[in-house]
Amino acid sequence: MRLNPELKVGVGGYLIVPESFIKTPSNLIKISELDEILVLRRFENTSSTKLEIQTVLWALEELC
């Protein structure tokens, strides 16, 4: 998560990795593979604590 407190704008994200990533040595995982499954969202009128909560709730909603 990244927040600009002056603008009250932040970005949160989540990454759901397949089981195969857990079994693969980290030096064999390509950044491009992670880019394909990384999901980001911009939140406005937020603070650091609020951004954390918003990101978790949003990620859970996406998973359901």
C-alpha positions in Angstrom: 0.0 0.0 0.0 1.1 3.5 -0.7 -0.5 6.7 0.6 0.0 10.4 -0.1 -1.3 11.9 3.2 -1.5 15.4 1.8 -3.8 14.4 -1.0 -5.5 11.7 1.0 -5.0 9.3 -1.9 -3.7 5.8 -1.7 -3.2 2.6 -3.6 -3.8 -0.8 -2.2 -3.3 -4.2 -3.8 -3.5 -7.9 -3.3 -1.7 -10.9 -4.8 -3.1 -14.4 -4.8 -0.5 -16.8 -5.9 -1.1 -20.4 -7.0 0.2 -23.3 -4.9 2.9 -23.8 -7.6 4.5 -20.5 -6.6 5.0 -21.8 -3.0 6.8 -24.8 -4.3 9.0 -22.9 -6.7 12.3 -21.4 -5.6 12.0 -17.6 -5.5 14.9 -17.2 -7.9 12.9 -19.0 -10.6 9.8 -16.9 -10.3 9.7 -14.1 -12.9 8.5 -10.6 -12.0 6.3 -10.7 -15.2 4.4 -13.7 -13.8 3.6 -11.7 -10.6 2.6 -8.6 -12.6 -0.1 -10.6 -14.3 -1.8 -11.6 -11.0 -1.2 -8.4 -9.0 -4.4 -6.4 -8.6 -4.3 -2.7 -7.6 -6.9 -0.1 -6.7 -6.8 3.6 -6.0 -8.6 4.9 -2.9 -9.5 8.6 -2.4 -10.2 10.5 0.8 -8.4 8.0 3.0 -5.8 7.7 5.7 -3.2 5.1 6.3 -5.4 3.0 8.7 -8.4 3.5 6.5 -6.5 2.5 3.4 -5.4 -0.8 5.1 -9.0 -1.6 6.1 -10.3 -0.6 2.7 -7.8 -2.8 0.9 -8.5 -5.9 3.0 -12.3 -5.5 2.6 -12.0 -4.9 -1.1 -9.7 -8.0 -1.5 -12.2 -10.1 0.4 -15.1 -8.9 -1.7 -13.2 -9.7 -4.8 -12.6 -13.2 -3.6 -16.2 -14.0 -2.7 
